[in-house]
């Protein structure tokens, strides 16, 4: 009786080990592996080329990729692109410097920098100029 139990255990263990060996080469393992890997400075993988922007984005580029989400439709009172009256009133009241301060620090429903957390001061200024003159 004990020999039968041990035999079944050994057969089960061999089956599991065989499955793991087959699984290691399977498509499943490839599909569930991590997307990226940590690479420390000094390791060969750290020399990988990283693309960076060639320079600051234009006001139009920032508007088209970040600001348009709210300023195209006027979400939560955001002045719409091309609405010369709404922009004119704001420029008259605050000036471009005041509009920059509002955009940089956030105002009403707009968070600081709007949806462009990686924008520089110059990019935010360019976007404001583009929208207010649009």
C-alpha positions as CSV (number, residue, x, y, z in Angstrom):
1,X,0.0,0.0,0.0
2,X,2.7,2.4,1.0
3,X,4.7,1.6,-2.2
4,X,1.6,2.4,-4.3
5,X,1.2,5.8,-2.6
6,X,4.9,6.6,-3.1
7,X,4.8,5.5,-6.7
8,X,1.8,7.7,-7.4
9,X,3.6,10.6,-5.7
10,X,6.7,10.0,-7.8
11,X,4.6,9.8,-11.0
12,X,2.9,13.1,-10.1
13,X,6.2,14.8,-9.3
14,X,7.6,13.7,-12.7
15,X,4.5,15.0,-14.5
16,X,4.8,18.3,-12.7
17,X,8.5,18.7,-13.5
18,X,7.8,17.7,-17.2
19,X,5.0,20.3,-17.4
20,X,7.3,23.1,-15.9
21,X,10.0,22.3,-18.5
22,X,7.5,22.5,-21.3
23,X,5.8,25.6,-19.8
24,X,9.2,27.4,-19.7
25,X,9.3,27.5,-23.5
26,X,5.6,28.2,-24.0
27,X,3.9,31.2,-25.3
28,X,2.3,31.7,-21.9
29,X,5.6,32.4,-20.2
30,X,6.4,35.0,-22.9
31,X,3.0,36.7,-22.5
32,X,3.3,37.0,-18.7
33,X,6.9,38.2,-18.4
34,X,7.4,41.8,-17.2
35,X,7.2,44.5,-19.8
36,X,10.5,46.2,-18.8
37,X,13.5,45.5,-16.7
38,X,15.5,47.7,-14.2
39,X,18.8,48.8,-15.6
40,X,21.4,50.3,-13.4
41,X,24.0,52.8,-14.4
42,X,27.2,51.0,-15.5
43,X,25.4,48.0,-16.8
44,X,25.4,47.3,-20.6
45,X,21.7,47.9,-20.9
46,X,22.1,51.4,-19.4
47,X,23.7,52.5,-22.7
48,X,20.4,52.2,-24.6
49,X,19.4,55.2,-26.7
50,X,16.6,57.3,-25.2
51,X,14.8,59.7,-27.6
52,X,14.2,63.2,-26.2
53,X,12.5,66.1,-27.8
54,X,14.7,68.2,-30.0
55,X,13.6,71.4,-28.3
56,X,10.6,73.1,-26.8
57,X,7.2,72.2,-28.2
58,X,5.3,75.0,-30.0
59,X,2.2,76.5,-28.6
60,X,0.2,74.7,-31.3
61,X,1.8,71.4,-30.4
62,X,1.0,71.8,-26.7
63,X,-2.5,72.9,-27.4
64,X,-3.1,70.0,-29.8
65,X,-1.8,67.4,-27.4
66,X,-2.7,68.8,-24.0
67,X,-4.9,71.9,-23.8
68,X,-7.4,70.9,-26.5
69,X,-9.1,68.4,-24.1
70,X,-10.7,71.3,-22.2
71,X,-10.2,74.4,-24.3
72,X,-11.8,73.1,-27.5
73,X,-15.2,72.5,-25.8
74,X,-15.0,74.9,-22.9
75,X,-15.0,72.3,-20.1
76,X,-15.8,73.8,-16.7
77,X,-15.6,77.4,-18.1
78,X,-12.3,77.1,-19.9
79,X,-12.1,79.8,-22.6
80,X,-12.5,78.1,-26.0
81,X,-9.8,78.3,-28.6
82,X,-10.8,81.0,-31.1
83,X,-13.2,82.8,-28.7
84,X,-11.6,86.2,-29.1
85,X,-14.1,87.8,-26.6
86,X,-13.4,85.3,-23.8
87,X,-9.6,85.5,-24.3
88,X,-9.7,89.2,-24.8
89,X,-11.5,89.7,-21.5
90,X,-8.9,87.6,-19.7
91,X,-5.9,89.2,-21.3
92,X,-7.3,92.7,-20.5
93,X,-8.0,91.7,-16.9
94,X,-4.8,89.8,-16.1
95,X,-2.4,90.3,-18.9
96,X,-0.4,87.4,-20.4
97,X,1.7,87.2,-17.2
98,X,-1.4,86.8,-15.1
99,X,-2.8,84.1,-17.5
100,X,0.6,82.3,-17.2
101,X,0.4,82.4,-13.4
102,X,-3.1,81.0,-13.5
103,X,-2.1,78.2,-15.9
104,X,1.1,77.4,-14.1
105,X,-0.5,77.3,-10.6
106,X,-4.0,76.2,-11.6
107,X,-7.3,78.0,-11.4
108,X,-10.8,76.9,-10.7
109,X,-11.2,73.4,-12.2
110,X,-7.8,73.6,-14.0
111,X,-5.0,71.9,-12.2
112,X,-1.5,73.3,-12.3
113,X,-0.2,73.2,-15.9
114,X,-3.5,71.9,-17.0
115,X,-2.9,68.4,-18.4
116,X,0.7,69.1,-19.3
117,X,2.7,68.1,-16.2
118,X,5.9,67.9,-18.3
119,X,5.5,71.3,-19.9
120,X,8.2,74.0,-19.3
121,X,7.3,77.6,-18.5
122,X,8.1,78.6,-22.1
123,X,5.8,75.9,-23.5
124,X,2.9,77.0,-21.2
125,X,3.5,80.6,-22.3
126,X,3.5,79.6,-26.0
127,X,0.3,77.7,-25.6
128,X,-1.4,80.6,-23.9
129,X,-0.2,82.9,-26.6
130,X,-1.4,80.5,-29.3
131,X,-4.9,80.1,-27.7
132,X,-5.4,83.7,-27.0
133,X,-4.4,84.8,-30.5
134,X,-6.2,81.9,-32.2
